[in-house]
Amino acid sequence: MSGDKQGKKKKIKKSLYKKELLEMQMELVKLQDWIKQKGLKVCILFEGRDAAGKGGVIKRLTQYMNPRSCHVVALGKPTDKEENQWYFQRYIPHLPAKGEMVVYDRSWYNCVGVDKVMNFTTPEQWDEFFISCPEFEQMLVRSNIILLKYWFSVSPDEQLKRFKKRIEDPIKRWKISPMDLKSIELWDDYSRAKDEMFLHCNIDEAPWYEVPADDKKRARLNCIHHILTQIPYREIQPRIIELPERPKSNYERPPLTRENFIPEHY
């Protein structure tokens, strides 16, 4: 959450970006096959400021993966019951089983991020979180969950630029919430919250990895590349699939007038 300006680099060419991204997405499919065959449990957290680019990298990360064993978790506002549970409890049911990858679009770190800055939690709850979270994550790692944590860092100027684009674009306007607008006024508070979070929860068993994200394309490529380096895998040779011969048909379709077809506008 730091407001430090990231070093300016020449924008990556669109053609190179697409080429590199597709190659890595092919590797992700191989990685998923390996995870499934070896019964690995992979959990990836994406955190960061509003409009930092978390959703964009998650979309590219999971684009060609099998949704039956790669799940994206983006929880909404907690229910009354969830607000009275142990804080981590609502996230636990979504943790990966053997052969699965689970991607959290925001996670239990809401407690000391958004919830802390917006005063949705108490100082006592923050203190308890900083004690419990490292122990909780150590438990996950001991249970053989591969836990990766990524923080997407964006500068204040770039965040404002992205907010304006969302407001002006009818397709993206749904992404703007009152909380996003409030975050502009509370930039420093979010910065301090992130610093404190890193101080207590950047543990050896599950370190935080920061992703400079002012350049979306570079951020996506760098993050996906890093994920591929964190989980050793090998390509599994696919089984040979032969299409069977279609048998001669004796089926007769009923008259088309009995069926309802949509209007052909194109």
Secondary structure in CASP SS format (residue, H / E / C, confidence):
PFRMAT SS
TARGET T0000
AUTHOR 0000-0000-0000
METHOD secondary structure of the structure
MODEL  1
M C 1.00
S C 1.00
G C 1.00
D C 1.00
K C 1.00
Q C 1.00
G C 1.00
K C 1.00
K C 1.00
K C 1.00
K C 1.00
I C 1.00
K C 1.00
K H 1.00
S H 1.00
L H 1.00
Y H 1.00
K H 1.00
K H 1.00
E H 1.00
L H 1.00
L H 1.00
E H 1.00
M H 1.00
Q H 1.00
M H 1.00
E H 1.00
L H 1.00
V H 1.00
K H 1.00
L H 1.00
Q H 1.00
D H 1.00
W H 1.00
I H 1.00
K H 1.00
Q H 1.00
K H 1.00
G C 1.00
L C 1.00
K E 1.00
V E 1.00
C E 1.00
I E 1.00
L E 1.00
F E 1.00
E E 1.00
G E 1.00
R C 1.00
D C 1.00
A C 1.00
A C 1.00
G C 1.00
K H 1.00
G H 1.00
G H 1.00
V H 1.00
I H 1.00
K H 1.00
R H 1.00
L H 1.00
T H 1.00
Q C 1.00
Y C 1.00
M C 1.00
N C 1.00
P C 1.00
R C 1.00
S C 1.00
C E 1.00
H E 1.00
V E 1.00
V E 1.00
A C 1.00
L C 1.00
G C 1.00
K C 1.00
P C 1.00
T C 1.00
D H 1.00
K H 1.00
E H 1.00
E H 1.00
N C 1.00
Q C 1.00
W C 1.00
Y H 1.00
F H 1.00
Q H 1.00
R H 1.00
Y C 1.00
I H 1.00
P H 1.00
H H 1.00
L C 1.00
P C 1.00
A C 1.00
K C 1.00
G C 1.00
E E 1.00
M E 1.00
V E 1.00
V E 1.00
Y E 1.00
D E 1.00
R C 1.00
S C 1.00
W H 1.00
Y H 1.00
N H 1.00
C H 1.00
V H 1.00
G C 1.00
V H 1.00
D H 1.00
K H 1.00
V H 1.00
M C 1.00
N C 1.00
F C 1.00
T C 1.00
T C 1.00
P H 1.00
E H 1.00
Q H 1.00
W H 1.00
D H 1.00
E H 1.00
F H 1.00
F H 1.00
I H 1.00
S H 1.00
C H 1.00
P H 1.00
E H 1.00
F H 1.00
E H 1.00
Q H 1.00
M H 1.00
L H 1.00
V H 1.00
R H 1.00
S C 1.00
N C 1.00
I E 1.00
I E 1.00
L E 1.00
L E 1.00
K E 1.00
Y E 1.00
W E 1.00
F E 1.00
S E 1.00
V C 1.00
S C 1.00
P H 1.00
D H 1.00
E H 1.00
Q H 1.00
L H 1.00
K H 1.00
R H 1.00
F H 1.00
K H 1.00
K H 1.00
R H 1.00
I H 1.00
E H 1.00
D C 1.00
P C 1.00
I C 1.00
K C 1.00
R H 1.00
W H 1.00
K H 1.00
I C 1.00
S C 1.00
P H 1.00
M H 1.00
D H 1.00
L H 1.00
K H 1.00
S H 1.00
I H 1.00
E H 1.00
L C 1.00
W H 1.00
D H 1.00
D H 1.00
Y H 1.00
S H 1.00
R H 1.00
A H 1.00
K H 1.00
D H 1.00
E H 1.00
M H 1.00
F H 1.00
L H 1.00
H H 1.00
C H 1.00
N C 1.00
I C 1.00
D C 1.00
E C 1.00
A C 1.00
P C 1.00
W E 1.00
Y E 1.00
E E 1.00
V E 1.00
P E 1.00
A C 1.00
D C 1.00
D C 1.00
K H 1.00
K H 1.00
R H 1.00
A H 1.00
R H 1.00
L H 1.00
N H 1.00
C H 1.00
I H 1.00
H H 1.00
H H 1.00
I H 1.00
L H 1.00
T H 1.00
Q H 1.00
I C 1.00
P C 1.00
Y C 1.00
R C 1.00
E C 1.00
I C 1.00
Q C 1.00
P C 1.00
R C 1.00
I C 1.00
I C 1.00
E C 1.00
L C 1.00
P C 1.00
E C 1.00
R C 1.00
P C 1.00
K C 1.00
S C 1.00
N C 1.00
Y C 1.00
E C 1.00
R C 1.00
P C 1.00
P C 1.00
L H 1.00
T H 1.00
R H 1.00
E C 1.00
N C 1.00
F C 1.00
I C 1.00
P C 1.00
E C 1.00
H C 1.00
Y C 1.00
END
